[in-house]
Amino acid sequence: MVPSFCPNPRCEHHFDQSDAYDGHWKHVGSYHTVVVGTVLRFRCLTCGKGFSERTFSIDYYTKRLFDLREIHRAASQGESLSSIAKHLTGSVESIENRIERLSRNSLAMHEYLLTDLRLSENLAADGFESFDRSQYFPNNINLLVGQDSQFLYGVTHTTIRRKGRMTKHQKRVREKLEQSYRAPKKAIESSFARLLELIPKLWDSATVPRLRLWTDEHYAYPRSIRQVPRLAQGQCDGSFSHMTWPSKARRTRVNPLFPVNYYDRELRKDIPAFHRESTCYTRNTANGLARFMLHLVYHNYQKPFRVGPGRKTEEVHAEMAGISSVRIAEQFAMFYTDRAFLSKQKLSAEGNKIWRKEAVTPLKVGATYVPKYAC
């Protein structure tokens, strides 16, 4: 192993690429570990930082190795944490730790591949509802999906106030809980606006002169669009159209909301916390979003695009959206082995929030723990 950059974010060689770091480091011995055997050590000649080859590994600072590909597969295909832990003969905490590491790589991979992507299709968006910690704290997970590719471009999360029919006892319980935590006002409106901020970054009007966004008839969505200047201007000049469709219409292929309805179904099927009437549920919002990122990578970059009658394809949803298979393969070549450094990522505000685990868990005291090496 030869270091290609200095892991110290304050060093001038932290952002070096490939051979640019040659001559600015030296070997300073090695040490032995029970986990991986002999590990080489290095020192940066510019800043004096000492580090080892494990510093660049996704398994940095771990005391046991697990099959990360199997963890990713299981976490994205309906297995609970306890089930994965039993299968791999490890603790639930160890599996959670590996999922957190994979989630950071998932964020880095997805947002990197989005940097050169330009929209070539219309979009569909909707809110997926579940709950965090308790059914008294429902959430709304907004999804932005490609109309033709069924590629998940982005996701935002917010906690909303419990609604619907409740007994008098349930209303009293809600009132008592809201003395400690109450969902933010206009939560869906602000969360959906954050999601829509992704569109101007991907939309090139020279390629797609007229862009359509399909949603259901939720009252908050038009307000959210007005908060994004590019989209509000597009509605005025006719380059952007917000189209609505009844949410109770049949969820067939001819339904313009089919792409997001399809992904809703995949979430219900593939993530244990979203199963109906399940003993699995999200106990920590930040950890739940981390697991969601693993499913995003599985759906976008590993799961084949839908297969129609008489037609077979091995293309994944990302390829249908316009991301080349070569770039996807380059990312997967290091996805399960290399550690993603936050200082070297260009994350969106929402991606940075998920990485740093800043999402609030209702009634939780204090911030969610994030290892120092992760930030």
N, C-alpha and C positions, 0 to 999 in steps of 0.2 A: 504494500500500500504506500502511495506517495501522496502527501497532502497537496491539494490544489489551491488552498487559500488558508489564511490564518483565522482560527475560530474566534479570535478576540474582535468584537464589533468596533472597537475603538482604534484598531490597527489599520494603517493605510493599505494593507494587503488583504483585508477581509473580503473585498469584492473582486479579488483576482479570479481569473478563469483559466482552467487547464494548466498550461506550462508557464503562465505569467509569474507564478510564485517560485519557480526554480531559482535557486541561489539565495533565497531569503530565509531558508530554514536549514536545520541540521539534525541528524540523529543524535540522541542523547541516551542511548541504552534501551532497555526493555524491562518488562516485569511479567510475572507469571500469574495467571488466574485459573481458577478451577473451571470457569465457564467456557472460555475460549482458548486456554493455553497461553502461549507467549504473545505479548502485546508490545509493539514497538512504541517508543516515545520519541517526541520531537521537541524542538524549541525554535520559536520564531526569532530570527536575528534582528528584526526591526523593533518589535515591542517587548521582546523577552518572554513572551507567553509560552509556558510549557503545556503540552497536550499530547495525547496518544492517538493511535489510529481508531480507538473505540469512540473518541470524541465525535467522530463523523458518522457513527453507526446509529441506526434507529434503536438498537439495543443498548445504547449508552447508559451506563450505571445500573444495569440489570444484573441480577444474580442467577438468572435461569433463562434459557432460550426456549421459546415456543414457536410453533409453526404459524407465522403471521398470516400466511395465505389462507390457512384453515380458519383462523379466527375471523378474518375478513369475510370469508364465504359464509360461515355459520351466522355471524352477526347480521348479515344482509339477507339471509334466507330463513328467518323465522325462529332461530334458536335463542333461548334466553341465556343470560350470563351464567346462571348456575348450570345449565346444560352444557355449555361450552367448557366450563371449568371441570365438570365431571369427565367429559370426553378427553380432555387434555391433561387430566390429573393435576390440576393446579387450583389455586384459590380464586375465589371470585374477584378479590382485590387485584390479583396479578393479571387477570383477564381484562379488568377495567383499565389497568395501567397500559396494557398493550393496545387497547382500543383507543385510548387517548393519544398515543403516539401515532397510530394509523390515521386518526382524525386530523392531526396537524399536517401529515403528509397529504391527506385528501384535500384539505383546503389549499395547500400550496400547489398541488397538481391542477386542480380545477381552475383556480384563478389564473394560473400561468397559461393554461391552454385557452382561456377566454381572451387573453390580451390581443391576439392576432385574429380572432374570429369576428366576422362581420355578418350581420343578419342577412339571411336569404329567404326568410319565410315570415308569415304572420305569427302572432303569439296568442296564447290563451293563459289566463290567470284566474286563480280562485284561492279560497282559504280552506285549509284542512283543519278540522277541529278535533282536539283530544283534550287531555288535561294533565297538569303537573301536580304531583304530590297528593292532590285530593280533587274529587269531582266538584268541590266548591271553588276550584280555581281552574276553569277551562282555559285552553289556549287556542290561538289561531295561528296556523303556520301557512303563510302565503307562498304560493308556488307560481313561478313563471316558466311556462313550458312551450316548446316549439310546436306550431300548428301541424307541421308535416313530419318533423323528425321525432317528436315526443321527447326531445332533449330537455333536461331540467337546467335552465340557465341560472336561476337564483332562488333563494329562499330567505324569508324573514320570519321572526317569531315574536309573538306578544301574548301576554296574559290578558284575558278579558273577564268581565264580571259574569258570574253565573246567571243564566237567564232561563226562561221557560217556566213551566208549571212546577210549583213547589208546595209542599204542605206547610202549615203554620210552624211546625217544629223546624223544618229545613230553613225557613226564612229567619227564624231566630238564631239558628246556628250560623247562617251566612252573616247576619248582622254582628254576631259576636266575633267571628273571624275577621271581619273587615275592620274591627277596631285595631287589629295588629297589622293587617295588610289589605290594601284595596287596589284593584287593577287600575291602571292609568286611564284617564278619560280620553275618548277618541282614539283608543288603542289601535283598532283596525285601520282607521284612516291614516294614522301616522306610519304604521307598520307597512301598509300597502304602498304608501308614497316612497318609503325607503326601498322597497322592491323595484318600483318603477324607475328609480334613479339609475338602474343598470341599463335600461334601454338606450338612452342617448350614447352611452359608451360603446354599444355594439352596432348601432344603426348608422349606416352610411346611406344618405339619401340618394347618392349617385347610383348605388346598386339597387336599393329598394325605394323608389320615389314615393310610394304610398304604402304606409304600414298600418295594419289593423291589429287591434287588441280586443280579443273576445273575453268577456266576463259574464257572470250572472247579473241580476238586477239589484245587487246590494247598493244601498243608498250612499255608502262611504266611498265607493270607487271613483265616481266623478269628482268628488272633492279632492281625492288623492292625486288625480291626474292634474288638477289645477295647481298643485304644489310643485310640479316638475316643469320648469319653464320651457324646455324644449318640446315637451308633449303639449303643453297648453298653447304654444305658438303653432304647433303642427295642426291642432284642431282649428285654428283660425285660418291658416292658409290651405287647409285641405290635405296636407301630407300625412296627417295622423288621424285615424278614426277609432273611436271607442264604440264597439258593437256589443250589444247585450243579448242574452238568451235566457229563457226561464230555467231556473235551477231544478225545477221539478219535471222538466221534459225528459223523455226517455233517453237513457245514456247509450245510444247506439253510435255507430261510426259516422252517421250523417249529422250528428249533433256537433256543432262547432266547438263545444266545450269538451269533446271526447278526449283530447290529449291530456287535459288536467284531470278529468274524471278517471282516466286510465291509470294515471300515476297515483291518485287517491287510493284506488283499489290495490295497487302494488304495495303501498305503505301499510294498508290494513293487513295485507297478507304476509309481508316480509319482516315487519318490525314488531316483536312481541308486545311492546308497550302500547301499541295501537290496536291490538286485537280486541274485539268486542267482548265485554264481560270476562276479562282476563285477570289472573292474579299478578301478571306483570304490568307495571305502569312506571312512568317516569317519576322518580323520587327526587331527582336533582335536575333542574332545567338545563344547566350548562352541560352536564354529562349526557343528557338526552340529545342535545344538539350535536355533540361530538359523535354519538352513534349514528345520527342522521347523516353526517358527512360521509361515513363509510358506505351507506346505502346509495348516496348520490353518485359516488364513484362507481359502484357496482352497476347501477342502472345506466349511467351515461357511457361508461367506457368498457364494460365487460359483458353486459347482457345484450344479446343480439336484438336487432330491431324486429318489430312485429313481423311475423311471417304470414302472408296471405295465401289463399287457396292456389295450389299449383306453383307457388313461388317460394324459393328458399334463398336465404341470404345469411351471410355471416357478418355483415356490417353491423356495427353497434350504433347506438343513437347519436353519439358524438360525430361519427363519420357522416351520418345523414344530415347533420347540422352544418357540416363543412370543415370539420377538423380532420386532418390527414391521419391515416393509420400509422405513418412513420413517426409523427410527433407523439402519438399516444404510446407507441411501443418504447420510445425513448424515455418517457416518464415512468412507465412500468418497469423498465430495466433497473431503476433505483428505488422504486416505490416501497418495496419490502425490505430494503437493506440500508438506505442512506437516511440520515437525519435531516429534516428540514429546519433551517435556522430562520427564526422570525425576522431578524435584522436583514436578511437577504430576500425577503418576500415583499411584493407590492400588493398587499391585501386591500380589499374594500373595507369600508367602515364596519359592515356587518360581518365580514370574514375576520377582521381583527377582534371584534367583540366575541365571536365564537372561540377563536384561538386562545384569548386571554380568559375565557370562562366568566365573562362579565354579565351574562344573563342572570336575572334575579329569580331565585326560587322562593315562591310564596312562603312566608312564616320562617324562612331560614335566617338564622342569626349569623352575621359575618359573611365574608366573601368565600367563594369556592376556592379550595386550595389549588394552586398551579405551581409545579416545580420551578425552581429558579432557573434551571437550564433551559426550560421551555420558552422563557421570555427574556 
